[in-house]
Amino acid sequence: MVSPYRDGQIPLAFLGRSRLIGPPQQQGLTLTEILVVVFLVGVLAAIAAPSYLAWATKQRVEDALVVTVGALKEAQAEAIRKSQGCEVQITPATQTIRATTFPAASPAVNCLPTGNRVLSSSAADLQLTTSFTPEAPLRFTYRGTTPRQGILVLAHPGTPRQRCVVVSAGIGIIRTGYYRGDPASPSLANCHRDP
């Protein structure tokens, strides 16, 4: 085969392209590029951290609210199912909710078939206050009604995120809302309905 080029020589322009076909060159990031990436990741983390912490705080309060409402509704349903009253004991110090039959049976029967509830493992995570006391507890009759109205307030210490659960006197309606007031002294007037 005869070369189309004069004297069989290949033009220099084609020789430059042959470097692309050769062995791969080692490539990587320089120290400066790595430092810039680390700096940008740090800035993004600093911006996102407060938002994440606020979200986590909100979730703790919302989770405790769901557990509280679930325990109250379960105790009310058990009172109706068993045709026997249920007394709900709310202990803010240990952040637990228990329910047993009343008048007290021997032995006491638990009105929470799925077990007692613990809202939080630490008082630093959640603050629980209530207008129900051991002297005046929340009681559901065999019809699911309750003779007195009361409120539970769930808050995260040091943040404005506060939720409330109101149990109405009479037919025993359980509703939730946002609490706008001092959680240390729960008041029905400060519990506003969910939007």
C-alpha positions, 0 to 999 in steps of 0.5 A: 500500500502506498502512503498518500503523504510525500516521502511516506512521512506522517504530518506532525499534526497527527502525531499530537493526537497519538498522545491520546491513545497512549497510556493514561496519565495519573490524575487526582486532586490537589491539596488546595482543591481538597481543602476547598471541598472540606471548607464548603462541606463545613459551611453547609453543615454549619448552616444545616445544623440549627435547622436539624436540631429544631426539627429533632426537638419538634419531633420529640414533642410530636412523638410524645403527643402521639403516645399520650393521645394513644394511651388516653384513647386506649384507656377510654376504649378499654373502659367501654370494652370492659364495662368498667371504669379506668383511672389514668395516672400521669406521673410527670416526674417519671414521664409515665402514663398508667391506667388501671380499673376503678373501683380498684379490683383485686388484683388491679387490672391494667387498662392499657393492654399494650402496656404503660407508656414512657414519654421520654427517658430524660426530663432534658428531652421533654417537660410534662405538666398536667392539671390531673393530680393523684388527688383528682385523676383522670377517670373514664367511666364504663361509658367512656365519659369523664366527670372532670375536664383537664389538660396535659402540656408537653414542651421541650425545655428551652424552646417555644415548641409546646403542645397540649392535650385536653380531655373534655368533661362529659363525653370525654372528647380528647383533642390536641392543640398548641399551648401558648403560655407557661407550661409549669402552670397548665391552663385550658385558656392557653390551649389553642386548637390545631389549625 
